[in-house]
Amino acid sequence: MVRGLRTFKQFQESGEGIATNILADRLRKLKSGEIITAEIDRTDRRRVSYRLTEKGVGLAPVLLELLVWGARHQNSGPCGAIETMADNREQILREVHRRWRERDPNPLQVEGEWRLP
């Protein structure tokens, strides 16, 4: 939703260290729960892109609050990006919804800086 990840490979290489079988299972469960949809790439039919459904993007306010809460309660100190998100909740949510509607593949976070219109 925020980082612009779309393909299995992008999720796998995101640095989370998740095993391929676990990732495949989680994507399958999100798809069966109608949180995401899998779309076959028109130029390379072997490639699948995952996209939030309307139901999935509806989770944005909840996920934003979880990110803010988690960042404030971890022991690693304050996180500037999360504080920016907390201070600009409505703007962040509008931007998430705009990017979803327009199928904008660009992540909100670019090179460690938050880019908000």
Backbone as a chain_set.jsonl record, in Angstrom:
{"seq": "MVRGLRTFKQFQESGEGIATNILADRLRKLKSGEIITAEIDRTDRRRVSYRLTEKGVGLAPVLLELLVWGARHQNSGPCGAIETMADNREQILREVHRRWRERDPNPLQVEGEWRLP", "coords": {"N": [[0.829, -1.192, 0.0], [1.938, 1.239, 0.726], [4.626, 1.106, -0.014], [4.661, 0.384, -2.674], [5.022, -2.175, -3.669], [4.482, -4.894, -5.87], [4.812, -7.389, -7.193], [5.446, -10.937, -6.705], [8.203, -11.388, -6.567], [9.157, -8.806, -5.884], [8.024, -8.523, -3.331], [9.34, -10.62, -2.069], [12.001, -9.781, -2.194], [12.042, -7.604, -0.526], [13.326, -7.304, 1.863], [12.269, -8.27, 4.182], [12.695, -10.886, 4.786], [11.076, -13.142, 4.483], [10.026, -16.483, 4.055], [9.596, -18.242, 0.951], [7.432, -20.044, 0.756], [5.795, -19.233, 2.865], [5.224, -16.582, 2.137], [3.836, -17.053, -0.288], [1.624, -18.424, 0.748], [0.471, -16.436, 2.393], [-0.174, -14.448, 0.5], [-2.034, -15.897, -0.978], [-4.036, -16.257, 0.975], [-4.76, -13.58, 1.457], [-5.787, -12.993, -1.026], [-7.948, -14.812, -1.169], [-9.485, -13.74, 0.838], [-10.344, -11.505, -0.352], [-8.861, -9.173, -0.164], [-6.724, -8.528, -1.701], [-6.098, -8.624, -5.253], [-5.088, -10.695, -7.937], [-3.37, -9.947, -10.827], [-2.713, -10.738, -14.148], [0.126, -9.942, -16.022], [-0.004, -8.105, -18.992], [1.978, -7.995, -20.925], [3.814, -9.934, -20.24], [2.834, -12.91, -19.618], [3.551, -14.677, -17.663], [4.055, -13.271, -15.446], [2.726, -11.989, -12.461], [0.872, -9.456, -10.951], [0.069, -8.051, -7.845], [-2.683, -6.418, -6.418], [-4.366, -4.125, -4.334], [-7.759, -4.583, -3.397], [-10.909, -2.807, -3.38], [-11.92, -3.296, -0.875], [-9.54, -3.972, 0.415], [-8.02, -1.553, 0.27], [-9.564, -0.099, 1.903], [-8.634, -0.72, 4.376], [-6.617, 1.038, 4.924], [-6.744, 3.299, 6.847], [-6.654, 1.88, 9.296], [-4.256, 0.42, 9.106], [-2.441, 2.535, 8.928], [-2.701, 3.673, 11.479], [-1.762, 1.524, 13.005], [0.923, 1.443, 12.14], [1.842, 3.926, 13.109], [1.366, 3.619, 15.881], [3.012, 1.368, 16.417], [5.577, 2.384, 15.775], [5.862, 4.352, 17.704], [5.999, 2.896, 20.007], [8.138, 1.186, 19.962], [11.536, 0.352, 20.792], [13.475, 1.682, 19.374], [13.606, 4.392, 19.102], [12.373, 7.655, 17.954], [10.795, 7.885, 14.737], [11.193, 9.706, 11.915], [9.745, 9.607, 9.463], [7.425, 8.229, 10.168], [6.371, 9.932, 12.068], [5.827, 12.112, 10.434], [3.818, 10.96, 8.913], [1.912, 10.571, 10.929], [1.331, 13.202, 11.596], [0.112, 14.037, 9.311], [-2.176, 12.559, 8.643], [-4.746, 12.578, 7.25], [-4.054, 13.612, 4.743], [-2.207, 11.691, 3.895], [-3.888, 9.425, 3.712], [-5.694, 10.294, 1.746], [-3.912, 10.423, -0.4], [-3.094, 7.728, -0.625], [-5.532, 6.576, -1.419], [-5.932, 7.99, -3.839], [-3.747, 7.113, -5.381], [-4.408, 4.421, -5.533], [-6.885, 4.478, -6.932], [-6.039, 5.62, -9.366], [-4.255, 3.791, -10.169], [-1.564, 4.166, -9.698], [1.721, 3.267, -9.634], [3.848, 4.14, -8.092], [5.693, 4.283, -5.082], [4.839, 5.727, -1.869], [6.981, 6.377, -0.279], [10.084, 7.549, -1.086], [13.424, 7.129, -1.455], [13.811, 7.391, 1.334], [12.48, 9.727, 1.987], [9.375, 11.348, 2.545], [7.028, 11.826, 0.099], [4.62, 13.962, -0.577], [1.809, 15.229, -2.303]], "CA": [[0.0, 0.0, 0.0], [2.79, 2.417, 0.867], [5.927, 0.936, -0.668], [4.506, 0.16, -4.102], [5.381, -3.539, -4.071], [3.411, -5.465, -6.661], [5.027, -8.76, -7.65], [5.976, -11.886, -5.728], [9.641, -11.146, -6.464], [9.357, -7.567, -5.128], [7.742, -8.825, -1.927], [10.395, -11.511, -1.588], [13.259, -9.04, -2.089], [11.788, -6.375, 0.229], [14.151, -7.235, 3.066], [11.542, -8.814, 5.334], [13.233, -12.202, 5.072], [9.998, -14.122, 4.557], [10.227, -17.68, 3.228], [8.725, -18.22, -0.222], [6.18, -20.763, 1.013], [4.985, -18.397, 3.752], [4.754, -15.466, 1.311], [2.809, -17.578, -1.194], [0.437, -18.718, 1.551], [-0.148, -15.17, 2.821], [-0.797, -13.833, -0.675], [-3.212, -16.722, -1.282], [-5.068, -15.941, 1.972], [-5.239, -12.217, 1.192], [-6.61, -13.077, -2.238], [-9.217, -15.483, -0.846], [-10.232, -12.803, 1.674], [-10.68, -10.379, -1.226], [-8.09, -7.995, 0.236], [-5.933, -8.25, -2.896], [-6.429, -9.356, -6.467], [-3.9, -11.024, -8.736], [-3.589, -9.577, -12.221], [-1.66, -11.23, -15.038], [0.737, -8.897, -16.837], [-0.38, -8.24, -20.41], [3.17, -8.161, -21.767], [4.487, -11.176, -19.841], [1.758, -13.652, -18.968], [4.082, -15.436, -16.516], [4.208, -12.325, -14.343], [1.482, -11.632, -11.772], [0.948, -8.294, -10.06], [-0.962, -8.041, -6.817], [-3.234, -5.083, -6.231], [-5.418, -4.073, -3.336], [-9.142, -4.403, -3.824], [-11.533, -1.705, -2.644], [-11.957, -3.769, 0.513], [-8.175, -3.883, 0.928], [-7.607, -0.162, 0.465], [-10.342, 0.366, 3.051], [-7.846, -0.97, 5.592], [-5.565, 2.056, 5.039], [-6.731, 4.014, 8.138], [-6.259, 0.958, 10.367], [-2.828, 0.138, 8.948], [-1.709, 3.759, 9.276], [-2.676, 3.786, 12.946], [-0.86, 0.481, 13.512], [2.294, 1.899, 11.878], [2.15, 5.011, 14.049], [1.431, 3.046, 17.22], [4.205, 0.53, 16.511], [6.782, 3.219, 15.774], [5.935, 5.083, 18.969], [6.181, 1.983, 21.133], [9.326, 0.35, 19.845], [12.657, 0.91, 21.538], [14.514, 2.227, 18.497], [13.542, 5.851, 19.058], [11.384, 8.221, 17.031], [11.012, 7.722, 13.299], [10.713, 10.92, 11.265], [8.731, 9.315, 8.442], [6.178, 7.861, 10.85], [5.832, 11.158, 12.672], [5.244, 12.874, 9.325], [2.542, 10.307, 8.613], [0.982, 10.851, 12.03], [0.943, 14.611, 11.522], [-0.575, 14.285, 8.042], [-2.999, 11.364, 8.421], [-5.764, 12.75, 6.205], [-3.367, 13.782, 3.467], [-1.657, 10.373, 3.546], [-4.993, 8.554, 3.303], [-6.169, 10.769, 0.434], [-2.916, 10.047, -1.398], [-3.196, 6.276, -0.805], [-6.732, 6.329, -2.22], [-5.709, 8.51, -5.18], [-2.836, 6.2, -6.074], [-5.139, 3.189, -5.802], [-7.848, 4.761, -8.008], [-5.335, 5.908, -10.618], [-3.319, 2.682, -10.414], [-0.228, 4.763, -9.65], [2.602, 2.262, -9.033], [4.934, 4.75, -7.33], [5.537, 4.219, -3.618], [4.803, 7.006, -1.163], [8.308, 6.635, 0.255], [11.129, 7.536, -2.102], [14.741, 7.431, -0.901], [13.736, 7.777, 2.74], [11.731, 10.965, 2.183], [7.966, 11.241, 2.201], [6.623, 12.717, -0.97], [3.19, 14.201, -0.574], [1.483, 16.323, -3.222]], "C": [[0.872, 1.255, 0.0], [4.06, 2.293, 0.031], [5.841, 0.635, -2.154], [4.906, -1.222, -4.585], [4.198, -4.171, -4.789], [3.585, -6.948, -6.991], [5.575, -9.629, -6.518], [7.455, -11.603, -5.488], [9.926, -9.872, -5.659], [9.09, -7.785, -3.644], [8.877, -9.645, -1.326], [11.702, -10.755, -1.35], [13.14, -7.773, -1.244], [12.616, -6.253, 1.504], [13.476, -7.782, 4.311], [12.046, -10.189, 5.73], [12.177, -13.288, 5.18], [10.273, -15.28, 3.6], [9.207, -17.691, 2.091], [7.401, -18.94, 0.024], [5.242, -19.958, 1.91], [4.405, -17.222, 2.965], [3.636, -15.933, 0.38], [1.512, -17.858, -0.441], [-0.277, -17.434, 1.971], [-0.82, -14.455, 1.658], [-2.073, -14.579, -1.051], [-4.36, -16.394, -0.313], [-5.631, -14.535, 1.772], [-6.137, -12.185, -0.039], [-7.955, -13.723, -1.93], [-10.093, -14.615, 0.055], [-10.653, -11.549, 0.936], [-10.054, -9.058, -0.76], [-7.214, -7.555, -0.931], [-6.511, -9.027, -4.071], [-5.13, -9.612, -7.206], [-4.223, -10.742, -10.196], [-2.413, -10.058, -13.055], [-1.187, -10.092, -15.921], [0.419, -9.136, -18.31], [0.818, -8.487, -21.31], [3.931, -9.445, -21.464], [3.507, -11.986, -19.005], [2.236, -14.524, -17.804], [4.146, -14.56, -15.267], [2.839, -11.926, -13.78], [1.757, -10.43, -10.878], [-0.215, -8.36, -9.085], [-1.385, -6.596, -6.587], [-4.319, -5.161, -5.165], [-6.781, -3.963, -4.005], [-9.686, -3.176, -3.086], [-11.618, -2.047, -1.156], [-10.578, -3.628, 1.156], [-7.731, -2.454, 1.19], [-8.402, 0.48, 1.602], [-9.646, 0.131, 4.38], [-6.793, 0.115, 5.848], [-5.593, 2.806, 6.376], [-6.257, 3.142, 9.293], [-4.757, 0.692, 10.309], [-1.973, 1.349, 9.302], [-1.606, 3.894, 10.793], [-1.776, 2.727, 13.566], [0.606, 0.865, 13.297], [2.717, 2.959, 12.89], [2.305, 4.455, 15.462], [2.712, 2.235, 17.403], [5.481, 1.344, 16.593], [6.952, 3.95, 17.101], [6.228, 4.179, 20.164], [7.336, 1.011, 20.977], [10.492, 1.071, 20.507], [13.725, 1.57, 20.667], [14.48, 3.746, 18.374], [12.561, 6.343, 18.013], [11.791, 8.04, 15.571], [10.371, 8.92, 12.603], [9.613, 10.669, 10.257], [7.39, 8.998, 9.09], [5.553, 9.082, 11.501], [5.211, 12.059, 11.612], [3.893, 12.283, 8.952], [1.502, 10.628, 9.676], [0.462, 12.28, 11.96], [0.112, 14.934, 10.286], [-1.487, 13.124, 7.662], [-3.965, 11.511, 7.244], [-5.133, 12.878, 4.825], [-2.783, 12.443, 2.98], [-2.771, 9.472, 3.021], [-5.578, 8.989, 1.963], [-5.221, 10.331, -0.671], [-2.931, 8.534, -1.658], [-4.398, 5.952, -1.693], [-6.569, 6.845, -3.649], [-4.839, 7.558, -5.985], [-3.539, 4.886, -6.417], [-6.101, 3.404, -6.975], [-7.166, 4.907, -9.355], [-4.33, 4.821, -10.994], [-1.88, 3.196, -10.513], [0.706, 3.789, -8.939], [3.707, 2.837, -8.147], [4.675, 4.654, -5.834], [5.452, 5.622, -3.027], [6.199, 7.383, -0.683], [9.341, 6.481, -0.853], [12.419, 8.006, -1.449], [14.673, 7.988, 0.52], [12.975, 9.051, 3.007], [10.274, 10.736, 1.791], [7.619, 12.293, 1.185], [5.121, 12.837, -0.973], [2.881, 15.361, -1.506], [1.01, 17.547, -2.466]], "O": [[0.548, 2.231, -0.676], [4.513, 3.272, -0.563], [6.867, 0.632, -2.834], [5.108, -1.426, -5.782], [3.05, -4.009, -4.373], [2.6, -7.684, -7.06], [6.092, -9.13, -5.519], [7.909, -11.58, -4.344], [10.842, -9.859, -4.836], [9.835, -7.294, -2.796], [9.316, -9.387, -0.206], [12.429, -11.058, -0.404], [14.053, -6.948, -1.249], [12.605, -5.206, 2.152], [14.064, -7.755, 5.393], [11.855, -10.621, 6.867], [12.373, -14.264, 5.904], [10.703, -15.068, 2.466], [8.087, -17.206, 2.251], [6.357, -18.491, -0.45], [4.025, -19.999, 1.73], [3.226, -16.902, 3.11], [2.602, -15.273, 0.275], [0.425, -17.563, -0.938], [-1.505, -17.36, 1.908], [-1.915, -13.914, 1.811], [-3.077, -13.96, -1.403], [-5.512, -16.268, -0.729], [-6.837, -14.322, 1.901], [-7.12, -11.445, -0.087], [-8.992, -13.237, -2.38], [-11.317, -14.745, 0.035], [-11.245, -10.641, 1.519], [-10.627, -7.983, -0.932], [-6.987, -6.362, -1.132], [-7.301, -9.956, -3.902], [-4.184, -8.83, -7.108], [-5.216, -11.232, -10.733], [-1.256, -9.816, -12.711], [-1.994, -9.364, -16.498], [0.562, -10.252, -18.808], [0.685, -9.125, -22.354], [4.617, -9.982, -22.334], [3.377, -11.756, -17.802], [1.421, -15.049, -17.046], [4.277, -15.07, -14.154], [1.923, -11.573, -14.523], [2.746, -10.394, -10.146], [-1.341, -8.685, -9.46], [-0.561, -5.682, -6.566], [-5.084, -6.123, -5.099], [-6.928, -3.328, -5.049], [-8.99, -2.583, -2.262], [-11.413, -1.19, -0.296], [-10.467, -3.212, 2.309], [-7.126, -2.174, 2.225], [-7.972, 1.473, 2.19], [-10.023, 0.716, 5.396], [-6.143, 0.102, 6.893], [-4.539, 2.943, 6.998], [-5.537, 3.614, 10.173], [-4.07, 0.733, 11.329], [-0.908, 1.209, 9.903], [-0.537, 4.196, 11.322], [-1.094, 3.001, 14.554], [1.44, 0.637, 14.174], [3.81, 2.897, 13.453], [3.266, 4.782, 16.158], [3.414, 2.383, 18.404], [6.37, 1.035, 17.387], [8.076, 4.14, 17.565], [6.66, 4.655, 21.215], [7.489, 0.1, 21.791], [10.425, 2.276, 20.75], [14.771, 1.974, 21.175], [15.257, 4.32, 17.611], [11.983, 5.549, 17.271], [12.974, 8.044, 15.229], [9.16, 9.125, 12.69], [8.647, 11.429, 10.193], [6.343, 9.443, 8.618], [4.332, 9.242, 11.484], [4.188, 12.699, 11.859], [2.935, 13.016, 8.705], [0.349, 10.921, 9.36], [-0.711, 12.535, 12.234], [-0.522, 15.987, 10.22], [-1.561, 12.747, 6.493], [-3.994, 10.666, 6.349], [-5.632, 12.311, 3.853], [-2.863, 12.116, 1.796], [-2.605, 8.824, 1.988], [-5.92, 8.146, 1.134], [-5.657, 9.918, -1.746], [-2.795, 8.11, -2.806], [-4.291, 5.142, -2.614], [-7.029, 6.192, -4.586], [-5.152, 7.234, -7.13], [-3.291, 4.306, -7.474], [-6.129, 2.601, -7.908], [-7.645, 4.39, -10.365], [-3.643, 4.921, -12.01], [-1.089, 2.708, -11.319], [0.509, 3.508, -7.757], [4.435, 2.075, -7.511], [3.563, 4.914, -5.373], [5.938, 6.585, -3.619], [6.564, 8.558, -0.678], [9.457, 5.424, -1.474], [12.506, 9.129, -0.954], [15.385, 8.932, 0.865], [12.831, 9.434, 4.168], [9.979, 10.023, 0.832], [7.875, 13.483, 1.372], [4.423, 11.892, -1.341], [3.596, 16.363, -1.511], [0.692, 18.567, -3.078]]}, "num_chains": 1, "name": "protein.A"}
